[in-house]
């Protein structure tokens, strides 16, 4: 098959039916490969080119939902820096986040058409930061959630970008993507249960003796069972102090730890450089200023996009970036933008 059938396709009905049959056959072959492997990395990486070819898309991004972070984390990104994860909150401020929040498939023919986005949801926005960094132009998008079980537990989101023929993703592609994500969700869920993903972000706490490895594993299970943020469980139920957590995790990222001081108050002028939605999405905000030095705090110190956004927001200042905990970051958010 050369492409998924398009609404503007001049083919005859018989040719279009043959294309649909070819598409269904190739989709079934892809499904069989997914079920035939026990390696999650192989599922997520090795088949990305075949998925792109099947749907005739220029790029794709596969996000996996991290209960530890309470966010979507990219695991496959064709065409862009594969070494850096993209982290998106489950919210209506991005297309993948909207798909995760609503558990619904979204098809957009023109990402520049605000009216089309607002027709889907008035709050929906296209997060174009990756395009700005890479110079790639995203035009169309088709995204579907990976859902597991009758409770529709979120596993991730698969996002297809730009139909190669320059047309649009059609209903055949939409149905095919939903079938594919259902297969992926089942495969991921089965393999994740057998491999027991560890809370890597917090492993340093066990390494440095802030909490035992057994307690950390127990906290992870407790957070999943209660559908709570792992950091919140560590602080509330396992009595890990924010200072101990922040100091250990900051050392892991080679940054200084910035605690939320009792007498701290937000700098109104610095707060004008961005808004709450942006700060919450990108997980950084200005903490204070000393002369030309602006101190910024972040919960995601390794995010390359964030570093570029910081420099773009404060082009004439010397920046000192520090790590802070999510708990303290949320409190800073509430104080800066009540």
C-alpha positions in Angstrom: 0.0 0.0 0.0 1.3 3.4 -0.9 -0.7 5.5 1.5 -3.8 5.5 3.6 -6.9 6.5 1.6 -7.4 10.2 1.5 -10.6 12.2 1.3 -9.2 13.8 -1.9 -8.0 10.6 -3.5 -9.2 10.3 -7.1 -8.9 6.5 -7.0 -11.9 4.3 -8.1 -14.0 2.6 -5.4 -12.3 -0.7 -6.2 -8.8 0.8 -5.9 -9.8 2.4 -2.6 -11.1 -0.9 -1.3 -7.9 -2.7 -2.3 -5.9 0.0 -0.4 -8.1 -0.6 2.7 -7.6 -4.4 2.4 -3.8 -3.9 2.0 -3.8 -1.6 5.0 -5.7 -4.1 7.2 -3.4 -6.9 6.2 -0.2 -4.9 7.0 -1.8 -3.8 10.3 -2.5 -7.4 11.3 1.2 -8.3 10.5 2.3 -5.4 12.7 0.0 -6.6 15.5 1.5 -10.1 15.2 5.0 -8.8 15.6 4.0 -6.8 18.7 2.5 -9.9 20.3 5.5 -12.0 19.3 8.2 -10.1 21.3 8.9 -10.1 25.0 11.2 -7.0 24.7 9.5 -3.7 25.5 12.3 -1.7 24.0 12.0 -3.7 20.8 8.3 -3.0 20.6 8.8 0.7 21.2 11.8 1.3 19.0 12.3 -1.4 16.4 8.7 -1.1 15.0 8.6 2.7 14.8 9.8 2.8 11.2 7.2 0.2 10.2 4.4 2.1 11.9 5.4 5.3 10.1 5.5 3.4 6.8 2.1 1.8 7.4 0.4 5.2 8.2 2.5 7.1 5.8 3.4 9.7 8.4 6.6 11.8 8.5 7.2 11.4 12.2 5.7 9.7 15.3 6.0 10.1 19.0 5.1 7.4 21.5 4.5 8.6 25.0 4.3 6.3 28.0 2.4 7.4 31.1 4.6 7.6 34.1 2.7 7.2 37.3 5.8 8.3 39.2 5.8 11.7 37.4 2.1 11.9 36.8 3.0 12.9 33.2 3.6 11.6 29.7 7.2 10.7 28.9 8.4 10.2 25.3 10.0 6.8 24.6 10.1 7.0 20.8 10.6 10.2 18.8 11.4 9.6 15.2 13.3 12.5 13.5 14.4 14.4 16.6 17.0 14.0 19.4 16.3 10.5 20.7 18.5 11.1 23.8 16.2 13.5 25.6 12.8 12.7 26.9 9.9 15.0 26.3 7.7 15.4 29.4 4.2 16.6 29.1 1.5 17.0 31.8 -1.8 15.2 31.3 -3.7 18.4 30.5 -5.5 20.2 27.7 -2.4 22.4 27.1 -1.0 20.0 24.5 -2.5 17.5 22.1 -0.9 14.4 23.6 -1.9 15.7 27.1 -5.5 16.3 25.9 -5.7 12.8 24.4 -4.4 11.3 27.8 -6.7 13.5 29.9 -9.9 12.7 27.8 -9.0 9.2 26.8 -10.1 10.1 23.3 -8.6 10.0 19.8 -7.9 13.3 18.1 -7.5 14.0 14.4 -6.4 17.5 13.4 -6.1 18.5 9.7 -4.5 21.9 10.3 -2.5 22.6 13.5 -2.4 26.3 12.6 -6.2 26.6 12.5 -7.1 27.8 16.0 -10.8 27.4 15.1 -10.3 23.7 14.5 -8.5 23.2 17.8 -11.2 25.2 19.7 -13.9 23.1 18.0 -12.4 20.1 19.7 -12.0 21.9 23.0 -11.7 25.6 23.8 -8.7 24.9 26.0 -6.8 22.8 23.5 -3.4 24.1 22.4 -0.7 22.8 20.1 2.6 22.6 22.0 5.0 23.8 19.3 8.2 24.1 21.3 9.7 21.0 19.6 9.0 22.5 16.2 10.7 25.8 17.3 13.8 24.0 18.4 14.1 21.6 15.5 12.8 23.7 12.6 10.4 20.9 11.7 6.8 22.0 10.7 4.0 20.0 12.1 0.9 20.3 9.9 -1.5 17.5 10.6 -1.7 15.2 13.6 -3.5 12.0 14.6 -3.2 10.8 18.2 -4.8 8.0 20.2 -4.5 6.9 23.8 -3.2 3.5 24.9 -5.8 2.2 27.4 -5.8 -1.0 29.4 -8.7 -2.9 30.8 -12.4 -2.1 31.5 -11.3 0.9 33.7 -9.4 2.4 30.7 -6.2 2.8 32.7 -3.9 5.1 30.8 -0.7 3.4 29.5 0.4 6.1 27.0 -0.3 8.0 23.8 0.8 7.4 20.2 1.0 10.5 18.0 1.4 10.5 14.2 2.6 13.7 12.6 2.1 14.9 9.0 0.6 12.7 6.3 3.4 12.2 3.7 1.1 12.7 0.7 0.3 16.2 1.9 -3.3 15.4 2.5 -4.8 14.4 5.8 -5.2 11.4 8.0 -8.6 9.9 7.3 -11.1 7.6 9.1 -9.3 4.5 7.9 -6.1 5.7 9.5 -8.0 6.7 12.7 -9.6 3.2 13.0 -6.2 1.6 12.3 -4.4 3.7 14.9 -7.1 2.8 17.6 -6.6 -0.9 16.8 -2.8 -0.5 17.0 -2.9 1.4 20.3 -5.2 -1.2 21.8 -2.6 -3.9 20.9 0.3 -1.8 22.2 -1.5 -1.1 25.5 -2.1 -4.8 26.1 1.5 -5.7 25.3 3.0 -2.9 27.5 0.7 -3.8 30.4 1.6 -7.5 30.3 5.3 -6.8 30.1 5.4 -4.0 32.6 3.7 -6.3 35.2 6.4 -8.9 34.7 9.3 -6.4 34.8 8.2 -4.1 37.6 9.4 -0.7 36.6 11.5 1.0 39.3 11.2 4.6 40.3 14.5 5.6 38.8 14.1 9.3 39.6 14.2 8.5 43.3 16.7 5.7 43.3 19.3 8.1 44.6 17.4 8.3 47.9 18.1 4.6 48.5 21.7 4.9 47.3 22.4 7.7 49.8 20.5 6.1 52.6 17.7 8.6 52.9 15.3 5.7 52.6 15.8 1.9 52.2 15.4 0.3 48.8 12.6 -1.9 50.2 10.8 1.2 51.5 11.2 2.9 48.2 9.7 0.0 46.4 6.8 -0.2 48.9 6.2 3.6 48.4 6.0 3.1 44.7 3.4 0.4 45.0 1.5 2.5 47.5 1.5 5.5 45.2 0.2 3.4 42.3 -2.6 1.8 44.5 -3.7 5.2 45.8 -3.1 7.0 42.4 -0.9 9.6 44.2 2.3 11.2 43.3 5.3 9.2 44.6 6.9 12.2 46.1 3.8 13.0 48.0 3.7 9.5 49.4 7.4 9.7 50.4 6.8 12.9 52.3 3.4 12.2 53.8 3.5 8.5 54.5 7.2 7.7 54.8 8.2 10.9 56.5 11.1 11.7 54.0 11.9 15.4 54.5 11.9 17.7 51.6 15.4 18.9 52.5 16.8 15.4 52.4 15.0 14.5 49.2 15.9 17.7 47.5 19.6 17.6 48.5 20.0 14.0 47.3 18.2 14.5 44.0 19.9 17.8 43.3 23.3 16.1 43.7 22.2 13.5 41.1 21.6 16.3 38.6 24.8 18.2 39.5 22.7 21.2 40.5 22.4 23.0 43.9 19.2 22.4 45.8 16.9 25.4 46.3 14.6 25.0 49.2 11.4 27.1 49.5 12.5 29.6 52.2 10.0 30.5 54.9 10.3 34.2 54.1 10.3 33.7 50.3 7.9 35.7 48.2 7.7 35.8 44.4 9.3 38.6 42.4 6.4 40.2 40.4 8.7 41.5 37.6 10.3 38.1 37.1 6.9 36.4 37.0 5.9 38.5 34.0 8.4 36.6 31.9 6.1 33.6 31.6 2.6 32.5 32.8 1.4 29.8 35.1 0.4 27.4 32.3 3.8 27.6 30.8 5.7 27.3 34.1 3.5 24.3 35.0 4.0 22.6 31.6 7.8 23.2 31.4 8.4 22.7 35.2 10.6 25.8 35.8 10.1 29.3 37.2 12.1 32.3 38.4 12.9 32.2 42.1 14.8 35.4 42.8 17.2 38.0 41.3 20.5 39.3 42.6 21.7 42.1 40.3 22.0 40.6 36.9 21.8 37.0 38.2 18.4 35.4 38.0 17.9 32.2 40.0 15.6 29.7 38.3 14.3 26.5 39.9 13.2 23.4 38.0 12.0 19.9 38.8 13.3 18.6 35.4 17.1 19.6 35.3 17.9 17.4 32.3 15.3 18.8 29.9 17.1 20.5 27.0 14.0 22.3 25.8 13.6 23.9 29.2 17.2 25.2 29.1 16.6 26.9 25.8 13.3 28.3 27.0 15.0 29.8 30.0 17.6 31.5 27.9 14.9 32.8 25.6 12.9 34.3 28.5 16.0 35.9 30.1 18.3 36.7 27.2 20.2 39.5 29.0 20.7 37.8 32.4 23.2 35.4 33.9 21.1 32.4 34.9 21.7 30.2 37.9 19.5 27.0 37.6 18.8 25.1 40.8 16.8 21.9 41.5 13.7 21.9 43.7 11.2 19.2 44.7 7.8 19.0 43.1 6.1 19.7 46.4 8.0 23.0 46.8 7.6 23.8 43.1 3.8 23.6 43.4 3.9 25.9 46.4 6.0 28.4 44.4 3.5 28.2 41.5 0.6 29.0 43.9 2.4 31.9 45.4 3.6 33.4 42.0 0.3 33.0 40.3 -2.5 32.7 42.9 
